[in-house]
Amino acid sequence: MQSHELLKEVLKRTSAKQIAADMGLSLSLIYKWAEPPTDIAGSGSSNPLDRIDQLLKSTGDARIAHWVCARANGFFIANPAVPSSGRELVPATNAIIQDFAELLATITAASADQQVSETEARTIRARWEELKSATEGFVQAAEKGAYRPAGDTKAATGPEAKPDSRATGTKPGTR
């Protein structure tokens, strides 16, 4: 979805007049943001979403995405690299289950004294974010058809064919 298409959808549920008033901008500018760009060279009035995209590309700094997500009361999790093919499904599935078990163990240990400290909460958050990222990688790989049946000897060659540390049982941080 293009940024102007998203803004057009947003304006179906939110008053353009209210946005203009809240932001101290003209109503025509708000409507212009929901129109397709007319100048391929990129001059003219970019909408705020395009500007954020340009800022992310220019800086390569994911803290911008983290900040935007935090403003929306959420979290940013980068998509992991997805191997193109050759991984066995069962070890990949077991790795996700093991990651989840480790998260549950972290939660259990933290709550054993009937409270969770700020440090323990940060540890749980970090494990949770790792699990979300790993699970997203698993799903993306499945969508690409990257898994092969167990015992299939037609494995891919190259770096993507190497089992990742999750499948080998290596603890996070020791990869």
LUMFI-164343 format. One record per residue: residue number from 1; y, z, x of N, C-alpha, C in turn; residue in three letters. Coordinates in Angstrom, 1 decimal, padded with zeros to 4 digits. Example, Ala and Ser with C-alpha at 12.3 -4.5 7.8 and 13.67 -1.06 7.14 Angstrom:
BEGIN
nr:n_north:n_up:n_east:ca_north:ca_up:ca_east:c_north:c_up:c_east:rest
1:-005.7:007.8:013.2:-004.5:007.8:012.3:-003.3:007.8:013.2:ALA
2:-002.2:007.1:012.8:-001.1:007.1:013.7:000.0:007.9:012.9:SER
//
This chain:
BEGIN
nr:n_north:n_up:n_east:ca_north:ca_up:ca_east:c_north:c_up:c_east:rest
1:-001.2:000.0:000.8:000.0:000.0:000.0:001.2:000.0:000.9:MET
2:002.1:-000.9:000.6:003.4:-000.9:001.3:004.3:000.2:000.9:GLN
3:005.3:000.6:001.7:006.2:001.7:001.4:007.0:001.4:000.2:SER
4:007.5:000.2:000.0:008.3:-000.1:-001.2:007.4:000.0:-002.5:HIS
5:006.1:-000.3:-002.4:005.3:-000.2:-003.5:005.0:001.2:-003.9:GLU
6:004.9:002.1:-002.9:004.7:003.5:-003.2:006.0:004.1:-003.8:LEU
7:007.2:003.7:-003.3:008.4:004.2:-003.8:008.6:003.7:-005.3:LEU
8:008.2:002.5:-005.5:008.2:002.0:-006.9:007.4:002.8:-007.9:LYS
9:006.2:003.2:-007.4:005.3:004.1:-008.2:006.0:005.4:-008.4:GLU
10:006.6:006.0:-007.3:007.2:007.3:-007.4:008.3:007.2:-008.4:VAL
11:009.1:006.1:-008.5:010.2:006.0:-009.4:009.7:005.9:-010.9:LEU
12:008.5:005.6:-011.1:008.0:005.6:-012.5:007.8:007.1:-013.0:LYS
13:007.7:008.0:-012.1:007.5:009.4:-012.5:008.7:010.3:-012.2:ARG
14:009.6:009.8:-011.3:010.7:010.6:-010.9:012.0:009.9:-011.2:THR
15:013.0:010.5:-011.6:014.3:009.9:-012.0:015.0:009.4:-010.7:SER
16:015.3:008.1:-010.6:016.1:007.6:-009.5:017.5:008.2:-009.5:ALA
17:018.0:008.4:-010.7:019.3:009.0:-010.8:019.3:010.4:-010.2:LYS
18:018.2:011.2:-010.4:018.1:012.5:-009.9:018.0:012.5:-008.3:GLN
19:017.2:011.6:-007.8:017.0:011.4:-006.4:018.3:011.1:-005.7:ILE
20:019.1:010.1:-006.3:020.4:009.7:-005.8:021.3:010.9:-005.8:ALA
21:021.3:011.7:-006.8:022.2:012.9:-006.9:021.8:013.9:-005.8:ALA
22:020.5:014.2:-005.8:019.9:015.2:-004.8:020.2:014.8:-003.4:ASP
23:020.2:013.5:-003.1:020.3:013.1:-001.7:021.8:012.6:-001.4:MET
24:022.6:012.6:-002.4:024.0:012.1:-002.2:024.1:010.7:-001.8:GLY
25:023.2:009.9:-002.5:023.2:008.4:-002.2:023.5:007.7:-003.5:LEU
26:023.7:006.4:-003.4:024.0:005.6:-004.6:022.6:005.2:-005.3:SER
27:022.7:005.1:-006.6:021.6:004.8:-007.4:021.0:003.4:-007.0:LEU
28:021.9:002.5:-006.6:021.5:001.1:-006.2:020.6:001.2:-004.9:SER
29:021.0:002.1:-004.0:020.2:002.2:-002.8:018.8:002.7:-003.1:LEU
30:018.7:003.7:-004.0:017.4:004.2:-004.3:016.5:003.1:-004.9:ILE
31:017.1:002.3:-005.8:016.3:001.2:-006.3:016.0:000.1:-005.3:TYR
32:016.9:-000.1:-004.3:016.7:-001.0:-003.3:015.4:-000.7:-002.4:LYS
33:015.3:000.7:-002.2:014.1:001.1:-001.5:012.8:000.7:-002.1:TRP
34:012.7:000.5:-003.4:011.5:000.1:-004.1:011.3:-001.4:-004.2:ALA
35:012.2:-002.1:-003.5:012.0:-003.6:-003.5:011.4:-004.0:-002.2:GLU
36:010.7:-005.2:-002.2:010.1:-005.7:-000.9:011.3:-006.0:000.0:PRO
37:011.0:-005.9:001.3:012.1:-006.2:002.3:012.4:-007.7:002.2:PRO
38:013.6:-008.1:002.4:014.0:-009.5:002.3:014.3:-010.1:003.6:THR
39:014.5:-009.3:004.6:014.8:-009.8:006.0:013.6:-009.5:006.9:ASP
40:012.9:-010.5:007.4:011.8:-010.3:008.3:012.2:-009.7:009.6:ILE
41:013.5:-009.9:010.0:013.9:-009.4:011.3:014.1:-007.9:011.2:ALA
42:014.0:-007.3:010.0:014.1:-005.8:010.0:015.5:-005.3:009.8:GLY
43:016.5:-006.1:009.7:017.8:-005.6:009.5:018.0:-005.3:008.0:SER
44:019.1:-004.6:007.7:019.4:-004.3:006.3:019.0:-002.8:006.1:GLY
45:018.8:-002.4:004.9:018.5:-001.0:004.5:017.0:-000.7:004.5:SER
46:016.5:-000.1:005.5:015.1:000.3:005.5:015.0:001.5:004.6:SER
47:013.8:001.6:003.9:013.6:002.8:003.1:013.2:004.0:004.0:ASN
48:013.3:005.2:003.6:012.9:006.4:004.4:011.5:006.3:004.9:PRO
49:010.6:005.8:004.1:009.2:005.8:004.6:009.0:004.8:005.8:LEU
50:009.7:003.7:005.7:009.6:002.7:006.8:010.2:003.3:008.1:ASP
51:011.3:004.1:007.9:012.0:004.8:009.0:011.0:005.8:009.7:ARG
52:010.3:006.5:008.9:009.3:007.5:009.4:008.3:006.8:010.2:ILE
53:007.8:005.7:009.6:006.8:004.8:010.3:007.3:004.3:011.6:ASP
54:008.5:003.8:011.7:009.1:003.4:012.9:009.3:004.5:013.9:GLN
55:009.6:005.7:013.5:009.8:006.8:014.4:008.4:007.2:014.9:LEU
56:007.4:007.2:014.1:006.1:007.5:014.6:005.6:006.5:015.7:LEU
57:005.8:005.3:015.4:005.4:004.2:016.3:006.3:004.3:017.6:LYS
58:007.5:004.5:017.5:008.4:004.6:018.7:008.1:005.7:019.6:SER
59:007.8:006.9:019.0:007.6:008.1:019.8:006.2:008.3:020.2:THR
60:005.3:007.9:019.3:003.8:008.2:019.5:003.6:009.7:019.3:GLY
61:004.5:010.4:018.7:004.4:011.9:018.6:003.9:012.3:017.3:ASP
62:002.7:012.8:017.2:002.1:013.2:015.9:002.7:014.4:015.3:ALA
63:003.5:015.1:016.1:004.2:016.3:015.5:005.1:015.9:014.3:ARG
64:005.6:014.6:014.3:006.4:014.1:013.2:005.5:014.1:011.9:ILE
65:004.3:013.6:012.0:003.4:013.6:010.9:003.0:015.0:010.5:ALA
66:002.8:015.9:011.5:002.5:017.3:011.2:003.6:017.9:010.3:HIS
67:004.9:017.6:010.8:006.0:018.2:010.1:006.1:017.7:008.6:TRP
68:006.0:016.3:008.5:006.0:015.8:007.1:004.9:016.4:006.2:VAL
69:003.7:016.5:006.7:002.7:017.1:006.0:002.9:018.5:005.6:CYS
70:003.5:019.3:006.6:003.8:020.7:006.3:004.9:020.8:005.2:ALA
71:005.8:019.9:005.2:006.9:019.9:004.2:006.3:019.6:002.8:ARG
72:005.1:018.9:002.7:004.4:018.6:001.5:003.4:019.7:001.2:ALA
73:003.4:020.8:002.0:002.5:021.9:001.8:001.0:021.5:002.2:ASN
74:000.9:020.6:003.2:-000.4:020.2:003.6:-000.5:020.2:005.1:GLY
75:-001.6:019.5:005.6:-001.9:019.4:007.0:-002.2:018.0:007.4:PHE
76:-001.9:017.6:008.6:-002.2:016.3:009.1:-003.4:016.4:010.0:PHE
77:-004.4:015.6:009.8:-005.6:015.5:010.6:-005.8:014.1:011.0:ILE
78:-005.7:013.8:012.3:-005.9:012.5:012.8:-007.3:012.0:012.6:ALA
79:-007.4:010.7:012.3:-008.8:010.1:012.1:-009.4:010.0:013.5:ASN
80:-010.6:010.4:013.7:-011.3:010.2:015.0:-011.7:008.8:015.3:PRO
81:-011.9:008.5:016.5:-012.5:007.2:016.9:-013.9:007.1:016.2:ALA
82:-014.2:005.9:015.7:-015.5:005.7:015.0:-016.3:004.7:015.9:VAL
83:-017.5:005.1:016.2:-018.4:004.1:016.9:-018.7:003.0:016.0:PRO
84:-018.8:001.8:016.6:-019.0:000.6:015.8:-020.4:000.5:015.3:SER
85:-021.4:000.9:016.1:-022.8:000.9:015.6:-023.7:001.6:016.5:SER
86:-024.9:001.7:016.1:-026.0:002.2:017.0:-026.4:003.7:016.9:GLY
87:-025.6:004.5:016.2:-026.0:005.9:016.1:-027.0:006.1:015.0:ARG
88:-027.9:007.1:015.3:-028.9:007.5:014.3:-028.3:008.3:013.2:GLU
89:-028.6:008.2:012.0:-028.1:008.9:010.9:-028.4:010.4:010.9:LEU
90:-029.7:010.7:011.1:-030.1:012.1:011.0:-029.4:013.0:012.0:VAL
91:-029.3:012.6:013.3:-028.5:013.5:014.3:-027.0:013.6:013.9:PRO
92:-026.5:012.5:013.4:-025.0:012.6:013.0:-024.9:013.5:011.8:ALA
93:-025.8:013.4:010.8:-025.8:014.3:009.7:-025.9:015.8:010.1:THR
94:-026.9:016.0:011.0:-027.2:017.4:011.5:-026.0:017.9:012.2:ASN
95:-025.2:017.1:012.9:-024.0:017.5:013.6:-023.0:018.1:012.7:ALA
96:-022.8:017.4:011.6:-021.8:017.8:010.6:-022.3:019.1:010.0:ILE
97:-023.5:019.2:009.6:-024.1:020.5:009.1:-023.9:021.6:010.1:ILE
98:-024.2:021.4:011.3:-024.0:022.4:012.4:-022.6:022.8:012.5:GLN
99:-021.6:021.8:012.5:-020.2:022.2:012.5:-019.8:023.1:011.4:ASP
100:-020.3:022.8:010.2:-020.0:023.6:009.0:-020.6:025.0:009.2:PHE
101:-021.8:025.1:009.7:-022.5:026.4:009.9:-021.6:027.2:010.9:ALA
102:-021.1:026.5:011.9:-020.3:027.2:012.9:-019.0:027.7:012.3:GLU
103:-018.4:027.0:011.4:-017.2:027.4:010.6:-017.5:028.6:009.8:LEU
104:-018.7:028.6:009.1:-019.1:029.7:008.3:-019.3:031.0:009.1:LEU
105:-019.9:030.8:010.3:-020.1:031.9:011.2:-018.8:032.5:011.7:ALA
106:-017.8:031.6:012.0:-016.5:032.1:012.4:-015.9:032.9:011.3:THR
107:-016.0:032.4:010.0:-015.4:033.2:008.9:-016.1:034.5:008.7:ILE
108:-017.4:034.5:008.8:-018.2:035.7:008.6:-017.9:036.7:009.7:THR
109:-017.7:036.3:010.9:-017.4:037.2:012.0:-016.0:037.8:011.8:ALA
110:-015.1:036.9:011.4:-013.7:037.4:011.2:-013.5:038.4:010.1:ALA
111:-014.4:038.2:009.0:-014.2:039.1:007.8:-015.2:040.3:007.9:SER
112:-015.9:040.5:008.9:-016.9:041.6:009.0:-016.2:042.9:008.8:ALA
113:-015.0:043.1:009.3:-014.2:044.3:009.1:-013.4:044.4:007.9:ASP
114:-013.7:043.5:006.9:-013.0:043.4:005.6:-011.5:043.0:005.7:GLN
115:-011.1:042.4:006.8:-009.8:041.8:007.0:-009.8:040.7:008.0:GLN
116:-008.9:039.8:007.9:-008.8:038.7:008.8:-007.4:038.7:009.5:VAL
117:-007.5:038.9:010.8:-006.2:039.0:011.6:-005.6:037.6:011.7:SER
118:-004.3:037.6:012.2:-003.6:036.3:012.3:-004.3:035.5:013.4:GLU
119:-004.8:036.1:014.4:-005.6:035.4:015.5:-006.8:034.8:014.9:THR
120:-007.6:035.6:014.1:-008.8:035.1:013.5:-008.5:033.9:012.5:GLU
121:-007.4:034.1:011.8:-007.0:033.0:010.9:-006.7:031.7:011.6:ALA
122:-006.1:031.8:012.8:-005.8:030.6:013.6:-007.1:030.0:014.1:ARG
123:-008.0:030.8:014.4:-009.3:030.3:014.9:-010.1:029.6:013.8:THR
124:-010.0:030.2:012.6:-010.7:029.6:011.4:-010.0:028.3:011.1:ILE
125:-008.7:028.2:011.1:-007.9:027.0:010.8:-008.3:025.9:011.8:ARG
126:-008.4:026.3:013.1:-008.7:025.3:014.1:-010.2:024.7:013.9:ALA
127:-011.1:025.6:013.6:-012.5:025.1:013.3:-012.5:024.2:012.1:ARG
128:-011.7:024.6:011.0:-011.7:023.9:009.8:-011.1:022.5:010.1:TRP
129:-010.1:022.4:010.8:-009.5:021.1:011.2:-010.4:020.2:012.0:GLU
130:-011.2:020.8:012.9:-012.2:020.1:013.6:-013.3:019.5:012.7:GLU
131:-013.7:020.4:011.7:-014.7:020.0:010.8:-014.2:018.8:009.9:LEU
132:-013.0:018.9:009.4:-012.4:017.8:008.6:-012.4:016.5:009.3:LYS
133:-012.0:016.6:010.6:-011.9:015.4:011.4:-013.3:014.8:011.7:SER
134:-014.2:015.7:012.0:-015.6:015.2:012.3:-016.2:014.6:011.0:ALA
135:-016.0:015.2:009.9:-016.5:014.7:008.6:-015.9:013.3:008.3:THR
136:-014.6:013.2:008.5:-013.9:011.9:008.3:-014.5:010.9:009.2:GLU
137:-014.8:011.2:010.4:-015.4:010.3:011.4:-016.8:009.8:010.9:GLY
138:-017.5:010.8:010.4:-018.8:010.5:009.8:-018.7:009.5:008.7:PHE
139:-017.8:009.8:007.7:-017.7:008.9:006.6:-017.2:007.5:007.0:VAL
140:-016.2:007.5:007.9:-015.8:006.2:008.3:-016.9:005.4:009.0:GLN
141:-017.7:006.0:009.8:-018.8:005.4:010.5:-019.8:004.9:009.4:ALA
142:-020.1:005.7:008.4:-021.0:005.3:007.4:-020.4:004.1:006.6:ALA
143:-019.1:004.1:006.3:-018.5:002.9:005.7:-018.6:001.7:006.5:GLU
144:-018.6:001.8:007.8:-018.7:000.6:008.7:-020.1:000.2:008.9:LYS
145:-021.1:001.0:008.4:-022.5:000.7:008.6:-022.9:001.0:010.1:GLY
146:-022.3:002.0:010.7:-022.6:002.3:012.1:-023.9:003.0:012.3:ALA
147:-024.5:003.5:011.3:-025.7:004.3:011.5:-027.0:003.4:011.4:TYR
148:-027.9:003.8:012.2:-029.2:003.0:012.2:-030.3:004.0:011.8:ARG
149:-031.4:003.5:011.3:-032.5:004.4:010.9:-033.1:005.0:012.2:PRO
150:-033.7:006.2:012.0:-034.3:006.9:013.2:-035.4:006.0:013.7:ALA
151:-035.5:005.9:015.0:-036.6:005.1:015.6:-036.3:003.7:015.8:GLY
152:-035.1:003.2:015.2:-034.7:001.8:015.4:-034.3:001.6:016.8:ASP
153:-035.0:000.7:017.5:-034.7:000.4:018.9:-033.6:-000.6:019.1:THR
154:-033.0:-001.1:018.1:-031.9:-002.1:018.2:-030.6:-001.3:018.3:LYS
155:-030.5:-000.4:019.1:-029.3:000.4:019.3:-028.2:-000.4:020.0:ALA
156:-027.0:-000.1:019.7:-025.9:-000.8:020.3:-025.8:-000.4:021.8:ALA
157:-025.2:-001.3:022.5:-025.0:-000.9:023.9:-023.5:-000.6:024.2:THR
158:-023.3:000.0:025.3:-021.9:000.3:025.6:-021.6:001.8:025.2:GLY
159:-020.3:002.2:025.4:-020.0:003.6:025.2:-020.2:004.1:023.8:PRO
160:-020.1:003.2:022.8:-020.3:003.7:021.4:-021.7:004.0:021.1:GLU
161:-022.6:003.6:021.9:-024.0:003.9:021.7:-024.4:005.3:022.2:ALA
162:-023.6:005.9:023.0:-023.9:007.2:023.6:-023.8:008.2:022.5:LYS
163:-024.7:009.2:022.4:-024.6:010.2:021.3:-023.4:011.1:021.6:PRO
164:-022.7:011.5:020.6:-021.5:012.3:020.9:-022.0:013.8:021.0:ASP
165:-021.2:014.6:021.6:-021.6:016.0:021.9:-022.0:016.8:020.6:SER
166:-021.5:016.4:019.5:-021.9:017.1:018.2:-023.4:016.9:018.0:ARG
167:-023.9:015.7:018.2:-025.3:015.4:018.0:-026.2:016.0:019.0:ALA
168:-025.7:016.4:020.2:-026.5:017.0:021.2:-026.5:018.5:021.2:THR
169:-025.6:019.1:020.3:-025.6:020.5:020.2:-024.6:021.2:021.2:GLY
170:-023.8:020.4:021.9:-022.8:021.0:022.8:-021.7:021.7:022.0:THR
171:-021.3:022.8:022.4:-020.3:023.6:021.7:-018.9:022.9:021.9:LYS
172:-018.1:023.0:020.8:-016.7:022.4:020.9:-016.0:022.9:022.1:PRO
173:-015.2:022.1:022.7:-014.4:022.5:023.9:-015.1:022.3:025.2:GLY
174:-016.4:021.9:025.1:-017.2:021.7:026.4:-017.6:020.3:026.5:THR
175:-017.0:019.4:025.7:-017.3:018.0:025.7:-016.9:017.3:027.0:ARG
//
